[in-house]
């Protein structure tokens, strides 16, 4: 029900309302292997019925808002013909948005598939900077076990 969408924000951090067309979704910040269209449809129905959804997370680099967490909610708002969406806006670059996205949904939202987890880890292992991190740091960032990272390295 609606309770699973509740998000507790500190009192001084109210989400902003952003127009959907202000948010960049094409910068490689989506770390899931695929969107679940059934979930998008379910969320869109809830939005149309007046449900409040947790804010999406975006990183603002001074010019653009990069969506880092909340792709299902973003597309549900689009499907429901909403013009704007609540957003937790953080200062940061597209690269920081990507890094944030790699661990998104590890502890909330639609449960990640093993393919989603593998995709996040492989993204880090394929990056010239991030691949130098320890297995434990990569695991912590991606919200997986360090043995999952070690097993993924074997596949490379």
The 8 nearest C-alpha neighbors of each residue, nearest first, counted from 0:
[[1, 2, 3, 4, 45, 50, 5, 42],
 [0, 2, 3, 4, 50, 5, 51, 52],
 [3, 1, 4, 5, 0, 6, 52, 51],
 [2, 4, 1, 5, 0, 108, 6, 107],
 [5, 3, 2, 1, 52, 53, 6, 108],
 [6, 4, 2, 3, 53, 7, 52, 1],
 [5, 7, 53, 8, 4, 54, 52, 3],
 [6, 8, 5, 9, 53, 10, 4, 12],
 [9, 7, 10, 12, 6, 13, 11, 14],
 [8, 10, 12, 11, 7, 13, 6, 14],
 [11, 9, 12, 8, 13, 7, 14, 6],
 [12, 10, 9, 13, 8, 14, 7, 87],
 [13, 11, 9, 10, 8, 14, 87, 15],
 [12, 14, 11, 15, 10, 8, 87, 9],
 [13, 15, 87, 86, 85, 12, 54, 16],
 [16, 14, 86, 85, 17, 87, 13, 88],
 [15, 17, 85, 84, 86, 83, 14, 18],
 [18, 16, 83, 84, 19, 15, 85, 86],
 [17, 19, 83, 21, 20, 82, 84, 16],
 [18, 20, 83, 21, 22, 82, 17, 84],
 [19, 21, 18, 22, 23, 82, 83, 17],
 [22, 20, 18, 19, 23, 17, 64, 63],
 [23, 21, 64, 20, 19, 65, 66, 24],
 [22, 24, 65, 25, 64, 66, 21, 26],
 [23, 25, 66, 26, 22, 65, 28, 27],
 [26, 24, 23, 27, 28, 29, 65, 66],
 [27, 25, 28, 24, 23, 93, 65, 29],
 [26, 28, 29, 25, 97, 30, 24, 93],
 [27, 29, 97, 26, 67, 30, 100, 96],
 [30, 28, 27, 31, 100, 67, 70, 97],
 [29, 31, 101, 119, 100, 28, 32, 118],
 [32, 30, 115, 33, 29, 118, 34, 119],
 [31, 33, 115, 114, 118, 30, 34, 112],
 [34, 32, 31, 35, 115, 30, 29, 114],
 [35, 33, 36, 71, 31, 32, 70, 39],
 [34, 36, 38, 37, 33, 39, 71, 40],
 [35, 37, 39, 38, 34, 40, 71, 41],
 [38, 36, 40, 39, 35, 41, 42, 34],
 [37, 39, 41, 40, 36, 35, 42, 71],
 [38, 40, 75, 36, 42, 71, 37, 41],
 [39, 41, 43, 37, 38, 42, 36, 44],
 [42, 40, 38, 44, 43, 39, 37, 45],
 [41, 43, 45, 39, 44, 40, 75, 38],
 [44, 42, 75, 40, 46, 79, 45, 41],
 [45, 43, 47, 41, 42, 46, 48, 40],
 [44, 46, 48, 42, 50, 43, 47, 41],
 [47, 45, 50, 43, 49, 48, 44, 42],
 [46, 48, 44, 49, 45, 79, 43, 50],
 [49, 47, 45, 46, 50, 44, 43, 51],
 [50, 48, 46, 47, 45, 51, 44, 52],
 [51, 49, 46, 45, 48, 52, 1, 47],
 [52, 50, 49, 53, 46, 4, 1, 5],
 [51, 53, 4, 54, 50, 5, 46, 72],
 [54, 52, 6, 4, 5, 55, 51, 85],
 [55, 53, 86, 85, 87, 52, 56, 14],
 [54, 56, 69, 86, 68, 87, 85, 57],
 [57, 55, 87, 68, 67, 86, 88, 66],
 [56, 58, 66, 88, 65, 67, 64, 87],
 [57, 59, 89, 91, 65, 90, 64, 96],
 [58, 60, 64, 90, 91, 63, 61, 89],
 [61, 59, 92, 91, 62, 63, 90, 58],
 [62, 60, 59, 63, 90, 64, 91, 92],
 [63, 61, 60, 59, 64, 65, 92, 21],
 [64, 62, 59, 60, 61, 65, 23, 22],
 [63, 65, 59, 22, 58, 23, 57, 66],
 [66, 64, 23, 58, 57, 22, 93, 67],
 [67, 65, 57, 24, 68, 23, 56, 22],
 [66, 68, 100, 96, 57, 56, 28, 65],
 [69, 67, 56, 55, 100, 103, 66, 70],
 [68, 70, 55, 72, 71, 73, 56, 67],
 [69, 71, 73, 72, 68, 74, 29, 66],
 [72, 70, 39, 74, 73, 69, 75, 34],
 [71, 73, 75, 69, 70, 74, 76, 42],
 [74, 72, 70, 76, 75, 71, 69, 77],
 [73, 75, 77, 71, 76, 72, 78, 70],
 [76, 74, 43, 39, 72, 78, 77, 73],
 [77, 75, 79, 81, 73, 74, 78, 43],
 [76, 78, 74, 80, 75, 79, 81, 73],
 [77, 79, 75, 80, 76, 43, 74, 40],
 [78, 80, 76, 43, 77, 81, 47, 75],
 [81, 79, 77, 78, 76, 82, 75, 47],
 [80, 82, 76, 79, 83, 77, 84, 78],
 [83, 81, 18, 19, 80, 84, 77, 76],
 [84, 82, 18, 19, 17, 81, 16, 85],
 [83, 85, 16, 17, 86, 18, 19, 76],
 [86, 84, 16, 54, 15, 14, 17, 55],
 [87, 85, 54, 55, 14, 15, 56, 88],
 [86, 88, 56, 14, 54, 55, 57, 15],
 [89, 87, 57, 86, 58, 56, 59, 90],
 [90, 88, 58, 59, 91, 57, 87, 56],
 [91, 89, 59, 58, 60, 88, 92, 61],
 [90, 92, 58, 60, 59, 95, 89, 93],
 [91, 93, 60, 95, 94, 96, 58, 59],
 [92, 94, 96, 95, 65, 97, 91, 58],
 [95, 93, 97, 92, 96, 98, 91, 28],
 [96, 94, 98, 92, 97, 93, 91, 99],
 [97, 95, 93, 67, 99, 94, 98, 58],
 [98, 96, 28, 94, 100, 95, 99, 93],
 [97, 99, 95, 101, 100, 96, 94, 102],
 [100, 98, 96, 97, 101, 102, 95, 67],
 [101, 99, 103, 67, 97, 102, 98, 68],
 [102, 100, 119, 141, 98, 99, 30, 103],
 [103, 101, 141, 142, 100, 140, 105, 99],
 [102, 104, 100, 105, 101, 68, 99, 106],
 [105, 103, 107, 106, 108, 102, 110, 109],
 [104, 106, 142, 103, 102, 107, 111, 110],
 [105, 107, 104, 108, 103, 142, 110, 102],
 [108, 106, 104, 105, 109, 110, 103, 3],
 [109, 107, 104, 110, 106, 4, 3, 105],
 [108, 110, 111, 104, 107, 38, 71, 105],
 [111, 109, 108, 104, 112, 107, 105, 106],
 [112, 110, 115, 109, 113, 104, 116, 105],
 [111, 113, 115, 114, 116, 110, 32, 31],
 [112, 114, 116, 115, 117, 111, 118, 32],
 [113, 115, 117, 112, 116, 118, 32, 111],
 [116, 114, 31, 32, 112, 118, 113, 117],
 [117, 115, 113, 119, 118, 114, 120, 112],
 [116, 118, 114, 120, 119, 115, 121, 113],
 [117, 119, 115, 121, 116, 120, 114, 122],
 [120, 118, 101, 122, 116, 117, 121, 30],
 [119, 121, 117, 123, 122, 118, 124, 116],
 [122, 120, 124, 118, 123, 119, 125, 117],
 [121, 123, 119, 125, 120, 124, 118, 126],
 [122, 124, 120, 126, 129, 125, 121, 130],
 [123, 125, 130, 121, 122, 126, 120, 129],
 [124, 126, 122, 123, 121, 130, 127, 129],
 [127, 125, 123, 129, 128, 124, 130, 122],
 [126, 128, 130, 129, 125, 131, 124, 123],
 [129, 127, 126, 130, 131, 132, 123, 124],
 [128, 130, 123, 126, 131, 132, 127, 124],
 [131, 129, 124, 132, 128, 126, 123, 127],
 [132, 130, 129, 128, 133, 127, 124, 126],
 [133, 131, 130, 129, 136, 137, 134, 128],
 [132, 134, 136, 135, 137, 131, 130, 138],
 [135, 133, 137, 145, 136, 148, 138, 132],
 [134, 136, 138, 145, 133, 137, 139, 144],
 [137, 135, 139, 133, 138, 134, 132, 140],
 [136, 138, 134, 140, 135, 139, 141, 133],
 [137, 139, 143, 135, 145, 141, 136, 144],
 [138, 140, 136, 142, 137, 141, 135, 143],
 [141, 139, 137, 102, 138, 142, 136, 101],
 [142, 140, 102, 101, 138, 139, 143, 137],
 [141, 143, 139, 102, 105, 140, 138, 144],
 [144, 142, 138, 141, 147, 139, 145, 116],
 [145, 143, 147, 146, 138, 148, 142, 139],
 [144, 146, 148, 138, 135, 147, 134, 149],
 [145, 147, 149, 144, 148, 150, 134, 143],
 [146, 148, 144, 150, 145, 149, 151, 143],
 [149, 147, 151, 145, 146, 150, 134, 138],
 [150, 148, 146, 152, 151, 147, 145, 134],
 [149, 151, 147, 153, 148, 152, 146, 154],
 [152, 150, 148, 154, 153, 149, 147, 155],
 [153, 151, 149, 155, 154, 150, 148, 124],
 [154, 152, 150, 151, 155, 149, 148, 147],
 [155, 153, 151, 152, 150, 149, 121, 148],
 [154, 152, 153, 151, 121, 124, 125, 150]]
